[in-house]
Amino acid sequence: MNSPFHVSQYPRRIVWFMAIAWAVIVGKCAAVWWAVGHWNLQFSPFWVIGPTLTFAALVTLIWLTHHEE
């Protein structure tokens, strides 16, 4: 069975870039969660965190399943 994920086809620096990008995304989500609670803002942090994680996951999935011919 062939896996649709082809991480090994990318140079190591690009894989590290994606890992660092995800670390920044997680840091941003943590900062938003903290800020909304700290300043008692009148909206749910999921309004910011949800779209951030959804689009980041979508882009990562597209990147992982991309086949260069």
PDB file of N, CA, C, O and CB in Angstrom:
ATOM      1  N   MET A   1       0.842  -1.177   0.000  1.00  0.00           N
ATOM      2  CA  MET A   1       0.000   0.000   0.000  1.00  0.00           C
ATOM      3  C   MET A   1       0.889   1.242   0.000  1.00  0.00           C
ATOM      4  O   MET A   1       1.828   1.344   0.790  1.00  0.00           O
ATOM      5  CB  MET A   1      -0.959  -0.003   1.220  1.00  0.00           C
ATOM      6  N   ASN A   2       0.595   2.152  -0.862  1.00  0.00           N
ATOM      7  CA  ASN A   2       1.375   3.385  -0.959  1.00  0.00           C
ATOM      8  C   ASN A   2       0.752   4.470  -0.096  1.00  0.00           C
ATOM      9  O   ASN A   2      -0.456   4.706  -0.142  1.00  0.00           O
ATOM     10  CB  ASN A   2       1.473   3.855  -2.422  1.00  0.00           C
ATOM     11  N   SER A   3       1.580   5.111   0.676  1.00  0.00           N
ATOM     12  CA  SER A   3       1.115   6.206   1.514  1.00  0.00           C
ATOM     13  C   SER A   3       1.070   7.502   0.695  1.00  0.00           C
ATOM     14  O   SER A   3       1.966   7.751  -0.112  1.00  0.00           O
ATOM     15  CB  SER A   3       2.029   6.370   2.756  1.00  0.00           C
ATOM     16  N   PRO A   4       0.031   8.331   0.897  1.00  0.00           N
ATOM     17  CA  PRO A   4      -0.013   9.599   0.154  1.00  0.00           C
ATOM     18  C   PRO A   4       0.943  10.645   0.713  1.00  0.00           C
ATOM     19  O   PRO A   4       1.094  11.715   0.124  1.00  0.00           O
ATOM     20  CB  PRO A   4      -1.420  10.154   0.164  1.00  0.00           C
ATOM     21  N   PHE A   5       1.588  10.356   1.836  1.00  0.00           N
ATOM     22  CA  PHE A   5       2.484  11.317   2.464  1.00  0.00           C
ATOM     23  C   PHE A   5       3.914  11.063   2.017  1.00  0.00           C
ATOM     24  O   PHE A   5       4.401   9.933   2.071  1.00  0.00           O
ATOM     25  CB  PHE A   5       2.377  11.243   3.997  1.00  0.00           C
ATOM     26  N   HIS A   6       4.587  12.127   1.573  1.00  0.00           N
ATOM     27  CA  HIS A   6       5.928  12.000   1.024  1.00  0.00           C
ATOM     28  C   HIS A   6       6.875  12.997   1.679  1.00  0.00           C
ATOM     29  O   HIS A   6       7.440  13.855   1.002  1.00  0.00           O
ATOM     30  CB  HIS A   6       5.907  12.203  -0.491  1.00  0.00           C
ATOM     31  N   VAL A   7       7.047  12.887   2.975  1.00  0.00           N
ATOM     32  CA  VAL A   7       7.919  13.813   3.694  1.00  0.00           C
ATOM     33  C   VAL A   7       9.374  13.596   3.290  1.00  0.00           C
ATOM     34  O   VAL A   7      10.160  14.543   3.271  1.00  0.00           O
ATOM     35  CB  VAL A   7       7.755  13.640   5.217  1.00  0.00           C
ATOM     36  N   SER A   8       9.731  12.376   2.972  1.00  0.00           N
ATOM     37  CA  SER A   8      11.133  12.080   2.675  1.00  0.00           C
ATOM     38  C   SER A   8      11.618  12.714   1.379  1.00  0.00           C
ATOM     39  O   SER A   8      12.826  12.781   1.153  1.00  0.00           O
ATOM     40  CB  SER A   8      11.335  10.594   2.605  1.00  0.00           C
ATOM     41  N   GLN A   9      10.723  13.177   0.527  1.00  0.00           N
ATOM     42  CA  GLN A   9      11.146  13.784  -0.731  1.00  0.00           C
ATOM     43  C   GLN A   9      11.638  15.215  -0.553  1.00  0.00           C
ATOM     44  O   GLN A   9      12.195  15.791  -1.487  1.00  0.00           O
ATOM     45  CB  GLN A   9      10.010  13.761  -1.720  1.00  0.00           C
ATOM     46  N   TYR A  10      11.446  15.795   0.617  1.00  0.00           N
ATOM     47  CA  TYR A  10      11.829  17.180   0.863  1.00  0.00           C
ATOM     48  C   TYR A  10      13.161  17.242   1.592  1.00  0.00           C
ATOM     49  O   TYR A  10      13.473  16.365   2.398  1.00  0.00           O
ATOM     50  CB  TYR A  10      10.747  17.905   1.670  1.00  0.00           C
ATOM     51  N   PRO A  11      13.943  18.270   1.312  1.00  0.00           N
ATOM     52  CA  PRO A  11      15.201  18.446   2.059  1.00  0.00           C
ATOM     53  C   PRO A  11      14.908  18.648   3.554  1.00  0.00           C
ATOM     54  O   PRO A  11      13.836  19.106   3.952  1.00  0.00           O
ATOM     55  CB  PRO A  11      16.009  19.661   1.497  1.00  0.00           C
ATOM     56  N   ARG A  12      15.879  18.296   4.328  1.00  0.00           N
ATOM     57  CA  ARG A  12      15.724  18.375   5.784  1.00  0.00           C
ATOM     58  C   ARG A  12      15.409  19.786   6.262  1.00  0.00           C
ATOM     59  O   ARG A  12      14.670  19.953   7.232  1.00  0.00           O
ATOM     60  CB  ARG A  12      16.983  17.880   6.466  1.00  0.00           C
ATOM     61  N   ARG A  13      15.956  20.809   5.597  1.00  0.00           N
ATOM     62  CA  ARG A  13      15.711  22.189   6.026  1.00  0.00           C
ATOM     63  C   ARG A  13      14.248  22.582   5.838  1.00  0.00           C
ATOM     64  O   ARG A  13      13.719  23.371   6.620  1.00  0.00           O
ATOM     65  CB  ARG A  13      16.611  23.152   5.251  1.00  0.00           C
ATOM     66  N   ILE A  14      13.589  22.046   4.816  1.00  0.00           N
ATOM     67  CA  ILE A  14      12.182  22.361   4.603  1.00  0.00           C
ATOM     68  C   ILE A  14      11.313  21.673   5.652  1.00  0.00           C
ATOM     69  O   ILE A  14      10.330  22.247   6.120  1.00  0.00           O
ATOM     70  CB  ILE A  14      11.745  21.944   3.190  1.00  0.00           C
ATOM     71  N   VAL A  15      11.667  20.461   6.016  1.00  0.00           N
ATOM     72  CA  VAL A  15      10.938  19.758   7.080  1.00  0.00           C
ATOM     73  C   VAL A  15      11.105  20.520   8.399  1.00  0.00           C
ATOM     74  O   VAL A  15      10.149  20.662   9.161  1.00  0.00           O
ATOM     75  CB  VAL A  15      11.446  18.284   7.226  1.00  0.00           C
ATOM     76  N   TRP A  16      12.311  21.003   8.663  1.00  0.00           N
ATOM     77  CA  TRP A  16      12.538  21.803   9.872  1.00  0.00           C
ATOM     78  C   TRP A  16      11.743  23.108   9.828  1.00  0.00           C
ATOM     79  O   TRP A  16      11.213  23.552  10.847  1.00  0.00           O
ATOM     80  CB  TRP A  16      14.035  22.107  10.039  1.00  0.00           C
ATOM     81  N   PHE A  17      11.662  23.720   8.639  1.00  0.00           N
ATOM     82  CA  PHE A  17      10.874  24.938   8.500  1.00  0.00           C
ATOM     83  C   PHE A  17       9.416  24.690   8.869  1.00  0.00           C
ATOM     84  O   PHE A  17       8.808  25.496   9.573  1.00  0.00           O
ATOM     85  CB  PHE A  17      10.974  25.477   7.072  1.00  0.00           C
ATOM     86  N   MET A  18       8.851  23.579   8.398  1.00  0.00           N
ATOM     87  CA  MET A  18       7.457  23.256   8.727  1.00  0.00           C
ATOM     88  C   MET A  18       7.297  23.004  10.226  1.00  0.00           C
ATOM     89  O   MET A  18       6.294  23.404  10.818  1.00  0.00           O
ATOM     90  CB  MET A  18       6.985  22.021   7.929  1.00  0.00           C
ATOM     91  N   ALA A  19       8.265  22.354  10.831  1.00  0.00           N
ATOM     92  CA  ALA A  19       8.202  22.107  12.275  1.00  0.00           C
ATOM     93  C   ALA A  19       8.253  23.421  13.055  1.00  0.00           C
ATOM     94  O   ALA A  19       7.512  23.601  14.022  1.00  0.00           O
ATOM     95  CB  ALA A  19       9.357  21.186  12.715  1.00  0.00           C
ATOM     96  N   ILE A  20       9.113  24.323  12.639  1.00  0.00           N
ATOM     97  CA  ILE A  20       9.208  25.628  13.302  1.00  0.00           C
ATOM     98  C   ILE A  20       7.938  26.435  13.071  1.00  0.00           C
ATOM     99  O   ILE A  20       7.452  27.110  13.979  1.00  0.00           O
ATOM    100  CB  ILE A  20      10.436  26.411  12.793  1.00  0.00           C
ATOM    101  N   ALA A  21       7.395  26.366  11.847  1.00  0.00           N
ATOM    102  CA  ALA A  21       6.142  27.073  11.555  1.00  0.00           C
ATOM    103  C   ALA A  21       5.022  26.576  12.459  1.00  0.00           C
ATOM    104  O   ALA A  21       4.237  27.378  12.965  1.00  0.00           O
ATOM    105  CB  ALA A  21       5.748  26.891  10.076  1.00  0.00           C
ATOM    106  N   TRP A  22       4.939  25.257  12.671  1.00  0.00           N
ATOM    107  CA  TRP A  22       3.915  24.727  13.557  1.00  0.00           C
ATOM    108  C   TRP A  22       4.161  25.153  15.009  1.00  0.00           C
ATOM    109  O   TRP A  22       3.207  25.389  15.751  1.00  0.00           O
ATOM    110  CB  TRP A  22       3.869  23.201  13.453  1.00  0.00           C
ATOM    111  N   ALA A  23       5.406  25.251  15.414  1.00  0.00           N
ATOM    112  CA  ALA A  23       5.710  25.720  16.768  1.00  0.00           C
ATOM    113  C   ALA A  23       5.247  27.164  16.952  1.00  0.00           C
ATOM    114  O   ALA A  23       4.724  27.518  18.008  1.00  0.00           O
ATOM    115  CB  ALA A  23       7.222  25.602  17.055  1.00  0.00           C
ATOM    116  N   VAL A  24       5.439  27.996  15.929  1.00  0.00           N
ATOM    117  CA  VAL A  24       4.977  29.390  15.981  1.00  0.00           C
ATOM    118  C   VAL A  24       3.453  29.435  16.034  1.00  0.00           C
ATOM    119  O   VAL A  24       2.885  30.239  16.773  1.00  0.00           O
ATOM    120  CB  VAL A  24       5.498  30.190  14.756  1.00  0.00           C
ATOM    121  N   ILE A  25       2.792  28.592  15.268  1.00  0.00           N
ATOM    122  CA  ILE A  25       1.323  28.551  15.270  1.00  0.00           C
ATOM    123  C   ILE A  25       0.801  28.151  16.645  1.00  0.00           C
ATOM    124  O   ILE A  25      -0.137  28.760  17.159  1.00  0.00           O
ATOM    125  CB  ILE A  25       0.802  27.567  14.197  1.00  0.00           C
ATOM    126  N   VAL A  26       1.404  27.136  17.235  1.00  0.00           N
ATOM    127  CA  VAL A  26       0.985  26.702  18.576  1.00  0.00           C
ATOM    128  C   VAL A  26       1.255  27.801  19.596  1.00  0.00           C
ATOM    129  O   VAL A  26       0.442  28.025  20.493  1.00  0.00           O
ATOM    130  CB  VAL A  26       1.718  25.401  18.986  1.00  0.00           C
ATOM    131  N   GLY A  27       2.387  28.490  19.469  1.00  0.00           N
ATOM    132  CA  GLY A  27       2.685  29.613  20.363  1.00  0.00           C
ATOM    133  C   GLY A  27       1.671  30.730  20.232  1.00  0.00           C
ATOM    134  O   GLY A  27       1.247  31.310  21.232  1.00  0.00           O
ATOM    135  N   LYS A  28       1.276  31.036  19.001  1.00  0.00           N
ATOM    136  CA  LYS A  28       0.270  32.072  18.776  1.00  0.00           C
ATOM    137  C   LYS A  28      -1.056  31.678  19.420  1.00  0.00           C
ATOM    138  O   LYS A  28      -1.714  32.502  20.055  1.00  0.00           O
ATOM    139  CB  LYS A  28       0.079  32.323  17.269  1.00  0.00           C
ATOM    140  N   CYS A  29      -1.441  30.422  19.254  1.00  0.00           N
ATOM    141  CA  CYS A  29      -2.703  29.957  19.830  1.00  0.00           C
ATOM    142  C   CYS A  29      -2.671  30.035  21.357  1.00  0.00           C
ATOM    143  O   CYS A  29      -3.657  30.419  21.988  1.00  0.00           O
ATOM    144  CB  CYS A  29      -2.997  28.517  19.381  1.00  0.00           C
ATOM    145  N   ALA A  30      -1.541  29.672  21.936  1.00  0.00           N
ATOM    146  CA  ALA A  30      -1.405  29.768  23.394  1.00  0.00           C
ATOM    147  C   ALA A  30      -1.475  31.222  23.848  1.00  0.00           C
ATOM    148  O   ALA A  30      -2.096  31.525  24.867  1.00  0.00           O
ATOM    149  CB  ALA A  30      -0.079  29.131  23.858  1.00  0.00           C
ATOM    150  N   ALA A  31      -0.841  32.125  23.097  1.00  0.00           N
ATOM    151  CA  ALA A  31      -0.875  33.546  23.452  1.00  0.00           C
ATOM    152  C   ALA A  31      -2.281  34.113  23.345  1.00  0.00           C
ATOM    153  O   ALA A  31      -2.689  34.907  24.192  1.00  0.00           O
ATOM    154  CB  ALA A  31       0.073  34.340  22.558  1.00  0.00           C
ATOM    155  N   VAL A  32      -3.026  33.724  22.325  1.00  0.00           N
ATOM    156  CA  VAL A  32      -4.413  34.185  22.178  1.00  0.00           C
ATOM    157  C   VAL A  32      -5.255  33.661  23.320  1.00  0.00           C
ATOM    158  O   VAL A  32      -6.040  34.405  23.907  1.00  0.00           O
ATOM    159  CB  VAL A  32      -5.007  33.734  20.827  1.00  0.00           C
ATOM    160  N   TRP A  33      -5.099  32.381  23.643  1.00  0.00           N
ATOM    161  CA  TRP A  33      -5.868  31.788  24.745  1.00  0.00           C
ATOM    162  C   TRP A  33      -5.592  32.545  26.044  1.00  0.00           C
ATOM    163  O   TRP A  33      -6.516  32.855  26.796  1.00  0.00           O
ATOM    164  CB  TRP A  33      -5.517  30.282  24.912  1.00  0.00           C
ATOM    165  N   TRP A  34      -4.306  32.843  26.304  1.00  0.00           N
ATOM    166  CA  TRP A  34      -3.939  33.569  27.512  1.00  0.00           C
ATOM    167  C   TRP A  34      -4.506  34.986  27.486  1.00  0.00           C
ATOM    168  O   TRP A  34      -5.070  35.442  28.481  1.00  0.00           O
ATOM    169  CB  TRP A  34      -2.415  33.608  27.667  1.00  0.00           C
ATOM    170  N   ALA A  35      -4.363  35.685  26.364  1.00  0.00           N
ATOM    171  CA  ALA A  35      -4.790  37.080  26.283  1.00  0.00           C
ATOM    172  C   ALA A  35      -6.299  37.228  26.473  1.00  0.00           C
ATOM    173  O   ALA A  35      -6.754  38.149  27.152  1.00  0.00           O
ATOM    174  CB  ALA A  35      -4.377  37.675  24.943  1.00  0.00           C
ATOM    175  N   VAL A  36      -7.065  36.333  25.881  1.00  0.00           N
ATOM    176  CA  VAL A  36      -8.520  36.411  26.016  1.00  0.00           C
ATOM    177  C   VAL A  36      -8.926  36.217  27.475  1.00  0.00           C
ATOM    178  O   VAL A  36      -9.817  36.903  27.975  1.00  0.00           O
ATOM    179  CB  VAL A  36      -9.208  35.356  25.120  1.00  0.00           C
ATOM    180  N   GLY A  37      -8.273  35.286  28.147  1.00  0.00           N
ATOM    181  CA  GLY A  37      -8.582  35.073  29.564  1.00  0.00           C
ATOM    182  C   GLY A  37      -8.045  36.166  30.467  1.00  0.00           C
ATOM    183  O   GLY A  37      -8.702  36.561  31.430  1.00  0.00           O
ATOM    184  N   HIS A  38      -6.861  36.652  30.163  1.00  0.00           N
ATOM    185  CA  HIS A  38      -6.222  37.661  31.005  1.00  0.00           C
ATOM    186  C   HIS A  38      -6.956  39.002  30.969  1.00  0.00           C
ATOM    187  O   HIS A  38      -7.152  39.635  32.006  1.00  0.00           O
ATOM    188  CB  HIS A  38      -4.783  37.854  30.573  1.00  0.00           C
ATOM    189  N   TRP A  39      -7.357  39.429  29.779  1.00  0.00           N
ATOM    190  CA  TRP A  39      -8.024  40.715  29.645  1.00  0.00           C
ATOM    191  C   TRP A  39      -9.543  40.596  29.620  1.00  0.00           C
ATOM    192  O   TRP A  39     -10.248  41.569  29.354  1.00  0.00           O
ATOM    193  CB  TRP A  39      -7.554  41.402  28.397  1.00  0.00           C
ATOM    194  N   ASN A  40     -10.037  39.394  29.899  1.00  0.00           N
ATOM    195  CA  ASN A  40     -11.469  39.145  30.002  1.00  0.00           C
ATOM    196  C   ASN A  40     -12.228  39.692  28.775  1.00  0.00           C
ATOM    197  O   ASN A  40     -13.215  40.415  28.909  1.00  0.00           O
ATOM    198  CB  ASN A  40     -12.017  39.777  31.289  1.00  0.00           C
ATOM    199  N   LEU A  41     -11.751  39.334  27.616  1.00  0.00           N
ATOM    200  CA  LEU A  41     -12.390  39.751  26.372  1.00  0.00           C
ATOM    201  C   LEU A  41     -13.715  39.013  26.201  1.00  0.00           C
ATOM    202  O   LEU A  41     -13.871  37.889  26.675  1.00  0.00           O
ATOM    203  CB  LEU A  41     -11.461  39.490  25.163  1.00  0.00           C
ATOM    204  N   GLN A  42     -14.651  39.641  25.531  1.00  0.00           N
ATOM    205  CA  GLN A  42     -16.003  39.107  25.452  1.00  0.00           C
ATOM    206  C   GLN A  42     -16.236  38.231  24.218  1.00  0.00           C
ATOM    207  O   GLN A  42     -17.314  38.274  23.625  1.00  0.00           O
ATOM    208  CB  GLN A  42     -16.988  40.239  25.455  1.00  0.00           C
ATOM    209  N   PHE A  43     -15.255  37.455  23.839  1.00  0.00           N
ATOM    210  CA  PHE A  43     -15.442  36.480  22.774  1.00  0.00           C
ATOM    211  C   PHE A  43     -14.605  35.250  23.098  1.00  0.00           C
ATOM    212  O   PHE A  43     -13.674  35.302  23.903  1.00  0.00           O
ATOM    213  CB  PHE A  43     -15.053  37.076  21.384  1.00  0.00           C
ATOM    214  N   SER A  44     -14.954  34.162  22.462  1.00  0.00           N
ATOM    215  CA  SER A  44     -14.248  32.914  22.695  1.00  0.00           C
ATOM    216  C   SER A  44     -12.921  32.907  21.942  1.00  0.00           C
ATOM    217  O   SER A  44     -12.855  33.368  20.802  1.00  0.00           O
ATOM    218  CB  SER A  44     -15.113  31.719  22.273  1.00  0.00           C
ATOM    219  N   PRO A  45     -11.871  32.391  22.561  1.00  0.00           N
ATOM    220  CA  PRO A  45     -10.596  32.315  21.855  1.00  0.00           C
ATOM    221  C   PRO A  45     -10.654  31.384  20.651  1.00  0.00           C
ATOM    222  O   PRO A  45      -9.791  31.448  19.776  1.00  0.00           O
ATOM    223  CB  PRO A  45      -9.511  31.858  22.799  1.00  0.00           C
ATOM    224  N   PHE A  46     -11.657  30.524  20.601  1.00  0.00           N
ATOM    225  CA  PHE A  46     -11.789  29.613  19.466  1.00  0.00           C
ATOM    226  C   PHE A  46     -12.112  30.348  18.166  1.00  0.00           C
ATOM    227  O   PHE A  46     -11.914  29.786  17.089  1.00  0.00           O
ATOM    228  CB  PHE A  46     -12.864  28.585  19.752  1.00  0.00           C
ATOM    229  N   TRP A  47     -12.595  31.569  18.235  1.00  0.00           N
ATOM    230  CA  TRP A  47     -12.834  32.362  17.027  1.00  0.00           C
ATOM    231  C   TRP A  47     -11.528  32.700  16.315  1.00  0.00           C
ATOM    232  O   TRP A  47     -11.522  32.939  15.108  1.00  0.00           O
ATOM    233  CB  TRP A  47     -13.585  33.649  17.376  1.00  0.00           C
ATOM    234  N   VAL A  48     -10.434  32.720  17.051  1.00  0.00           N
ATOM    235  CA  VAL A  48      -9.121  32.979  16.463  1.00  0.00           C
ATOM    236  C   VAL A  48      -8.356  31.662  16.278  1.00  0.00           C
ATOM    237  O   VAL A  48      -7.750  31.428  15.232  1.00  0.00           O
ATOM    238  CB  VAL A  48      -8.310  33.959  17.352  1.00  0.00           C
ATOM    239  N   ILE A  49      -8.392  30.817  17.298  1.00  0.00           N
ATOM    240  CA  ILE A  49      -7.622  29.577  17.273  1.00  0.00           C
ATOM    241  C   ILE A  49      -8.179  28.592  16.249  1.00  0.00           C
ATOM    242  O   ILE A  49      -7.408  27.923  15.560  1.00  0.00           O
ATOM    243  CB  ILE A  49      -7.610  28.938  18.657  1.00  0.00           C
ATOM    244  N   GLY A  50      -9.485  28.493  16.139  1.00  0.00           N
ATOM    245  CA  GLY A  50     -10.107  27.539  15.218  1.00  0.00           C
ATOM    246  C   GLY A  50      -9.680  27.729  13.768  1.00  0.00           C
ATOM    247  O   GLY A  50      -9.166  26.796  13.151  1.00  0.00           O
ATOM    248  N   PRO A  51      -9.884  28.937  13.206  1.00  0.00           N
ATOM    249  CA  PRO A  51      -9.447  29.145  11.820  1.00  0.00           C
ATOM    250  C   PRO A  51      -7.933  29.013  11.634  1.00  0.00           C
ATOM    251  O   PRO A  51      -7.475  28.537  10.595  1.00  0.00           O
ATOM    252  CB  PRO A  51      -9.887  30.509  11.350  1.00  0.00           C
ATOM    253  N   THR A  52      -7.164  29.430  12.629  1.00  0.00           N
ATOM    254  CA  THR A  52      -5.708  29.312  12.531  1.00  0.00           C
ATOM    255  C   THR A  52      -5.304  27.851  12.372  1.00  0.00           C
ATOM    256  O   THR A  52      -4.543  27.507  11.468  1.00  0.00           O
ATOM    257  CB  THR A  52      -5.027  29.924  13.773  1.00  0.00           C
ATOM    258  N   LEU A  53      -5.813  26.996  13.251  1.00  0.00           N
ATOM    259  CA  LEU A  53      -5.445  25.583  13.186  1.00  0.00           C
ATOM    260  C   LEU A  53      -6.035  24.889  11.961  1.00  0.00           C
ATOM    261  O   LEU A  53      -5.403  24.006  11.381  1.00  0.00           O
ATOM    262  CB  LEU A  53      -5.901  24.870  14.447  1.00  0.00           C
ATOM    263  N   THR A  54      -7.246  25.286  11.564  1.00  0.00           N
ATOM    264  CA  THR A  54      -7.879  24.679  10.389  1.00  0.00           C
ATOM    265  C   THR A  54      -7.067  24.956   9.130  1.00  0.00           C
ATOM    266  O   THR A  54      -6.756  24.033   8.377  1.00  0.00           O
ATOM    267  CB  THR A  54      -9.313  25.206  10.218  1.00  0.00           C
ATOM    268  N   PHE A  55      -6.723  26.212   8.898  1.00  0.00           N
ATOM    269  CA  PHE A  55      -5.975  26.555   7.693  1.00  0.00           C
ATOM    270  C   PHE A  55      -4.539  26.024   7.744  1.00  0.00           C
ATOM    271  O   PHE A  55      -3.993  25.621   6.717  1.00  0.00           O
ATOM    272  CB  PHE A  55      -5.964  28.068   7.499  1.00  0.00           C
ATOM    273  N   ALA A  56      -3.932  26.022   8.915  1.00  0.00           N
ATOM    274  CA  ALA A  56      -2.581  25.469   9.032  1.00  0.00           C
ATOM    275  C   ALA A  56      -2.591  23.970   8.739  1.00  0.00           C
ATOM    276  O   ALA A  56      -1.697  23.463   8.061  1.00  0.00           O
ATOM    277  CB  ALA A  56      -2.004  25.735  10.440  1.00  0.00           C
ATOM    278  N   ALA A  57      -3.591  23.267   9.243  1.00  0.00           N
ATOM    279  CA  ALA A  57      -3.701  21.833   8.974  1.00  0.00           C
ATOM    280  C   ALA A  57      -3.975  21.578   7.491  1.00  0.00           C
ATOM    281  O   ALA A  57      -3.428  20.638   6.914  1.00  0.00           O
ATOM    282  CB  ALA A  57      -4.813  21.209   9.834  1.00  0.00           C
ATOM    283  N   LEU A  58      -4.809  22.400   6.878  1.00  0.00           N
ATOM    284  CA  LEU A  58      -5.104  22.248   5.454  1.00  0.00           C
ATOM    285  C   LEU A  58      -3.844  22.450   4.607  1.00  0.00           C
ATOM    286  O   LEU A  58      -3.568  21.659   3.705  1.00  0.00           O
ATOM    287  CB  LEU A  58      -6.195  23.244   5.026  1.00  0.00           C
ATOM    288  N   VAL A  59      -3.090  23.495   4.893  1.00  0.00           N
ATOM    289  CA  VAL A  59      -1.866  23.768   4.148  1.00  0.00           C
ATOM    290  C   VAL A  59      -0.848  22.647   4.356  1.00  0.00           C
ATOM    291  O   VAL A  59      -0.173  22.239   3.411  1.00  0.00           O
ATOM    292  CB  VAL A  59      -1.267  25.119   4.575  1.00  0.00           C
ATOM    293  N   THR A  60      -0.740  22.154   5.580  1.00  0.00           N
ATOM    294  CA  THR A  60       0.185  21.063   5.862  1.00  0.00           C
ATOM    295  C   THR A  60      -0.231  19.795   5.123  1.00  0.00           C
ATOM    296  O   THR A  60       0.620  19.089   4.583  1.00  0.00           O
ATOM    297  CB  THR A  60       0.256  20.800   7.367  1.00  0.00           C
ATOM    298  N   LEU A  61      -1.510  19.504   5.095  1.00  0.00           N
ATOM    299  CA  LEU A  61      -2.002  18.333   4.378  1.00  0.00           C
ATOM    300  C   LEU A  61      -1.730  18.449   2.880  1.00  0.00           C
ATOM    301  O   LEU A  61      -1.316  17.479   2.244  1.00  0.00           O
ATOM    302  CB  LEU A  61      -3.500  18.148   4.628  1.00  0.00           C
ATOM    303  N   ILE A  62      -1.959  19.616   2.326  1.00  0.00           N
ATOM    304  CA  ILE A  62      -1.656  19.832   0.903  1.00  0.00           C
ATOM    305  C   ILE A  62      -0.160  19.667   0.657  1.00  0.00           C
ATOM    306  O   ILE A  62       0.240  19.058  -0.335  1.00  0.00           O
ATOM    307  CB  ILE A  62      -2.125  21.241   0.445  1.00  0.00           C
ATOM    308  N   TRP A  63       0.658  20.197   1.540  1.00  0.00           N
ATOM    309  CA  TRP A  63       2.108  20.068   1.399  1.00  0.00           C
ATOM    310  C   TRP A  63       2.545  18.607   1.471  1.00  0.00           C
ATOM    311  O   TRP A  63       3.388  18.166   0.690  1.00  0.00           O
ATOM    312  CB  TRP A  63       2.822  20.882   2.481  1.00  0.00           C
ATOM    313  N   LEU A  64       1.971  17.863   2.408  1.00  0.00           N
ATOM    314  CA  LEU A  64       2.361  16.460   2.584  1.00  0.00           C
ATOM    315  C   LEU A  64       1.938  15.579   1.423  1.00  0.00           C
ATOM    316  O   LEU A  64       2.633  14.618   1.092  1.00  0.00           O
ATOM    317  CB  LEU A  64       1.772  15.918   3.859  1.00  0.00           C
ATOM    318  N   THR A  65       0.814  15.888   0.801  1.00  0.00           N
ATOM    319  CA  THR A  65       0.300  15.029  -0.265  1.00  0.00           C
ATOM    320  C   THR A  65       0.675  15.519  -1.655  1.00  0.00           C
ATOM    321  O   THR A  65       0.262  14.921  -2.649  1.00  0.00           O
ATOM    322  CB  THR A  65      -1.193  14.926  -0.160  1.00  0.00           C
ATOM    323  N   HIS A  66       1.440  16.582  -1.743  1.00  0.00           N
ATOM    324  CA  HIS A  66       1.854  17.126  -3.032  1.00  0.00           C
ATOM    325  C   HIS A  66       2.840  16.182  -3.709  1.00  0.00           C
ATOM    326  O   HIS A  66       3.807  15.725  -3.099  1.00  0.00           O
ATOM    327  CB  HIS A  66       2.479  18.523  -2.857  1.00  0.00           C
ATOM    328  N   HIS A  67       2.575  15.901  -4.982  1.00  0.00           N
ATOM    329  CA  HIS A  67       3.476  15.046  -5.754  1.00  0.00           C
ATOM    330  C   HIS A  67       4.116  15.890  -6.838  1.00  0.00           C
ATOM    331  O   HIS A  67       3.427  16.448  -7.692  1.00  0.00           O
ATOM    332  CB  HIS A  67       2.722  13.822  -6.368  1.00  0.00           C
ATOM    333  N   GLU A  68       5.425  15.979  -6.802  1.00  0.00           N
ATOM    334  CA  GLU A  68       6.128  16.728  -7.835  1.00  0.00           C
ATOM    335  C   GLU A  68       6.549  15.754  -8.932  1.00  0.00           C
ATOM    336  O   GLU A  68       7.266  14.784  -8.683  1.00  0.00           O
ATOM    337  CB  GLU A  68       7.365  17.484  -7.246  1.00  0.00           C
ATOM    338  N   GLU A  69       6.105  16.023 -10.104  1.00  0.00           N
ATOM    339  CA  GLU A  69       6.362  15.125 -11.242  1.00  0.00           C
ATOM    340  C   GLU A  69       7.609  15.537 -11.979  1.00  0.00           C
ATOM    341  O   GLU A  69       7.983  14.900 -12.964  1.00  0.00           O
ATOM    342  CB  GLU A  69       5.174  15.109 -12.205  1.00  0.00           C
TER     343      GLU A  69
END
